[in-house]
Amino acid sequence: MRLLRPLALAALYLGAVSACSTTPAPAPAPTPSTASAEPSAASAAPSAAQLAQWERQRNDWPNFARYRDANAALGAPAPGENRVVFMGNSITDAWAKRFATDFPGKPYIGRGISGQTTPQMLVRFRQDVVALKPKVVVILAGINDIAGNTGPSTQAMIADNIMGMTEIAKANGIRVVLSSVLPAYDFPWRRGMEPAPKVVALNAWIRQYAQQAGVVYLDYYSNMADARGGLSPELASDGVHPTAVGYQIMAPLAEAAIEQAMK
């Protein structure tokens, strides 16, 4: 291989320098506009209520604190008392305020917590049901799982938790009433999830499992569903939570199921 002459090397060097000097410099990054720099509604600071809720979920995910003091004050059942605990979510939570009207003179206790899903209920089941020593527990659960309140949930996951609560109750001599999930065509807090067919499928499993486990199945659904598989405005103004009329339909159904479980 022949060596390049000095003049040829110099020419190559000058060409490279010239090429580099003609390369355009990168354009400066655009300055953000005033509108884009302003915080959007989505990035607004959370409210005090939201912060309190997040803090509670972080420190007390099952919400043991909700009924801890009430459970301690309740004490053991009196001799001959046929105590019944209603375990559930917001539907049960709101209903408990009507127990004196819908179940006059009955020692029925509400242990519903708004927004809860079956895993949360399972975790607090011993504290809020077993420790109260009821004769019967009425379990109404699953709609918030379908809504994904604590994350995506399959029917198998819901079933596992319902079976867990049932088995704990039976192991402690508590008779079980498994309620059907109430109809729901849509969720006002999470639109477009099409829960109606999922509710039907879950209720079919609950009915089958109740028969298999030898516990009572309480069918609210067939007595309340409209043509869409939801709740009419008369029975639930928001399509999920019963009105007074809705609870008036539910009360005798629950009473009959409790009597059946007592036998």
C-alpha positions in Angstrom: 0.0 0.0 0.0 1.4 3.4 -1.1 1.7 6.2 1.5 -0.4 9.3 0.9 1.6 12.4 0.0 1.5 15.3 2.5 -0.6 17.5 0.1 -3.2 14.8 -0.2 -3.4 14.4 3.6 -3.9 18.1 3.9 -6.7 18.2 1.4 -8.5 15.4 3.2 -8.1 17.3 6.6 -9.4 20.6 5.1 -12.4 18.8 3.6 -13.4 17.2 6.9 -13.2 20.5 8.7 -15.3 22.2 6.0 -18.0 19.5 6.3 -18.2 19.8 10.1 -18.5 23.6 9.9 -21.5 23.4 7.5 -23.6 20.9 9.6 -26.6 22.9 10.9 -26.8 23.3 14.7 -29.8 21.7 16.4 -32.8 24.0 16.8 -33.4 25.3 20.3 -36.2 23.5 22.2 -39.5 25.4 22.0 -40.4 27.4 25.1 -43.5 26.0 26.8 -46.5 28.2 26.3 -48.2 29.8 29.3 -51.3 27.6 28.8 -49.3 24.4 28.9 -47.4 25.5 32.0 -50.5 26.1 34.0 -51.8 23.0 36.0 -54.7 21.2 34.4 -57.8 20.1 36.3 -56.5 16.5 36.2 -53.3 17.6 38.1 -55.2 19.6 40.7 -54.3 18.9 44.3 -56.4 16.2 45.9 -59.1 17.3 48.4 -58.8 16.8 52.1 -61.4 14.0 51.9 -59.4 12.2 49.3 -56.2 12.5 51.3 -57.9 11.1 54.4 -59.3 8.2 52.4 -55.9 7.4 50.9 -54.3 7.6 54.3 -56.9 5.3 55.8 -56.4 2.8 53.0 -52.7 2.8 53.4 -52.8 2.4 57.2 -56.1 0.3 57.6 -57.0 -1.2 54.3 -59.9 -3.4 55.6 -61.1 -0.4 57.8 -61.0 -2.2 61.1 -61.4 1.1 62.8 -64.9 1.7 61.5 -66.6 -0.7 63.9 -63.9 -1.4 66.5 -65.4 0.7 69.3 -69.0 -0.3 68.4 -68.1 -3.9 68.6 -66.4 -3.5 72.0 -69.5 -1.6 73.3 -71.9 -4.2 72.0 -70.9 -7.1 74.2 -72.0 -10.7 74.0 -75.6 -11.6 73.0 -78.1 -11.8 75.8 -79.5 -15.3 76.7 -82.0 -16.3 74.1 -81.0 -13.5 71.7 -81.0 -14.4 68.1 -78.4 -11.9 66.9 -78.0 -11.4 63.2 -75.1 -9.6 61.6 -75.5 -8.1 58.1 -72.0 -8.0 56.4 -71.7 -5.9 53.3 -70.9 -2.7 51.5 -72.7 0.7 51.2 -76.0 -1.0 50.5 -75.8 -2.7 53.9 -74.3 0.3 55.5 -77.2 2.6 54.5 -79.7 -0.1 55.3 -78.6 -0.4 58.9 -80.0 3.0 59.6 -83.4 1.6 58.7 -83.2 -1.6 60.7 -85.4 -0.2 63.5 -88.1 0.5 60.9 -87.7 -2.5 58.6 -86.9 -5.1 61.4 -88.6 -3.6 64.5 -87.5 -5.2 67.8 -85.0 -7.5 66.1 -81.4 -7.7 67.3 -80.0 -7.1 63.8 -76.6 -5.5 63.5 -75.3 -3.8 60.4 -71.6 -4.2 59.5 -71.5 -2.7 56.0 -68.8 -0.3 54.8 -69.2 1.8 51.8 -67.1 0.9 48.8 -65.8 -2.3 50.1 -65.0 -5.4 48.1 -65.0 -9.1 49.2 -61.3 -9.2 50.0 -61.7 -6.4 52.5 -64.7 -8.0 54.0 -62.9 -11.3 54.3 -60.1 -9.7 56.2 -62.4 -8.0 58.8 -64.9 -10.9 59.0 -63.6 -12.3 62.3 -63.7 -8.9 64.0 -67.0 -7.7 62.6 -68.9 -11.0 62.5 -67.4 -13.9 64.4 -66.4 -11.9 67.5 -70.1 -10.7 67.8 -71.3 -14.3 68.2 -74.4 -14.0 66.0 -76.7 -16.9 65.2 -76.8 -15.9 61.6 -74.8 -13.8 59.2 -76.3 -12.3 56.0 -73.6 -11.6 53.4 -74.3 -9.2 50.6 -71.1 -8.7 48.6 -69.6 -8.6 45.1 -70.9 -5.5 43.3 -67.8 -3.4 44.2 -65.5 -6.2 43.0 -67.3 -6.1 39.6 -66.8 -2.3 39.6 -63.1 -2.8 40.3 -63.0 -0.7 43.5 -59.8 -2.3 44.7 -58.5 -3.3 41.3 -59.5 -5.8 38.6 -61.3 -8.8 40.0 -62.5 -12.0 38.3 -65.5 -14.0 39.3 -63.2 -16.7 40.6 -61.6 -14.2 42.9 -64.9 -13.1 44.3 -66.0 -16.7 44.7 -62.9 -17.5 46.7 -63.6 -14.6 49.2 -67.3 -15.5 49.5 -66.4 -19.2 50.2 -63.8 -18.0 52.7 -66.4 -16.0 54.7 -68.8 -18.9 54.5 -66.3 -21.4 55.8 -65.2 -19.2 58.6 -68.8 -18.6 59.7 -69.7 -22.3 59.6 -66.5 -23.3 61.5 -67.7 -20.9 64.3 -71.2 -22.3 64.4 -72.7 -19.3 62.6 -75.5 -20.0 60.1 -75.0 -18.3 56.7 -77.4 -16.5 54.3 -75.7 -15.7 51.0 -77.5 -12.9 49.2 -77.7 -12.4 45.5 -76.0 -9.3 44.2 -78.5 -6.5 43.4 -79.1 -5.7 39.8 -76.9 -3.0 38.3 -77.1 -1.7 34.7 -74.2 0.8 35.1 -72.1 2.4 37.9 -72.5 6.1 38.5 -68.9 6.3 39.7 -67.4 4.2 36.8 -69.5 4.3 33.6 -69.4 1.9 30.8 -68.4 -1.3 32.6 -71.5 -3.2 31.6 -72.0 -5.0 35.0 -75.5 -6.5 34.3 -74.3 -9.8 32.7 -71.5 -10.1 35.3 -74.0 -9.8 38.1 -76.2 -12.5 36.5 -73.2 -14.9 36.2 -72.0 -14.2 39.8 -75.5 -14.8 41.2 -75.8 -18.1 39.3 -72.6 -19.2 41.0 -73.7 -17.9 44.5 -77.0 -19.9 44.2 -75.1 -23.0 43.2 -72.5 -22.7 45.9 -75.2 -22.0 48.6 -76.9 -25.3 47.7 -73.5 -27.1 47.7 -72.5 -25.6 51.1 -75.9 -26.2 52.7 -76.6 -22.5 53.4 -79.5 -20.3 52.5 -79.6 -18.4 49.2 -81.4 -15.0 49.4 -82.7 -13.9 46.0 -83.0 -10.1 45.9 -82.2 -10.0 42.2 -85.3 -11.8 40.8 -87.6 -9.5 42.8 -85.9 -6.2 41.8 -84.4 -6.4 38.3 -85.9 -4.5 35.5 -85.9 -5.4 31.8 -82.3 -4.1 31.3 -81.0 -6.1 34.3 -80.8 -3.0 36.4 -82.7 -1.2 39.1 -85.5 1.2 38.2 -85.3 4.8 39.5 -88.1 3.9 42.0 -85.9 1.2 43.6 -82.5 3.0 43.2 -82.2 6.6 42.3 -78.6 6.1 41.1 -79.2 2.7 39.7 -77.2 0.9 42.5 -78.2 2.1 46.0 -81.8 1.2 47.0 -84.3 3.8 47.9 -86.7 3.4 50.8 -89.0 1.5 48.4 -86.1 -0.8 47.4 -85.3 -1.6 51.0 -89.0 -2.3 51.7 -88.8 -5.0 49.0 -85.6 -6.4 50.5 -86.7 -6.5 54.1 -89.3 -9.3 54.0 -87.0 -11.4 51.7 -84.2 -11.1 54.2 -86.5 -11.9 57.1 -87.7 -15.1 55.4 -84.2 -16.2 54.7 -83.1 -15.6 58.3 -86.0 -17.6 59.6 -85.1 -20.4 57.2 -81.5 -20.3 58.4 -82.6 -20.4 62.1 -84.5 -23.7 61.6 
